[in-house]
């Protein structure tokens, strides 16, 4: 049986403080770096996927929390990761029900 390491538990606890599940919208925390990984590039990727930003919250100078008009964030996370972004995300709490 797999058990979480102390580091994994600390990361999960920190992540849970940054992002709370929303019933209707998926959310992602994105690490913004120097070009080409800018917030403008994030918005371009969302537009290409046909996804709209509901709300943006800056967590720090390098990290932003984005609430999206979708329930499942997996395609967004995959596309952002493939474009060099570091991403953490959570689906809408009602996803799959």
Secondary structure, 3 states (H helix, E strand, C coil): CCCCCHHHHHHHHHHHHHCCCCCCCCEEEEECCCCCCCHHHHHHHHHHHCCCEEEEEECCCCEEEEEECCCCCHHHHHHHHHCCCEEEEECCCCCCC
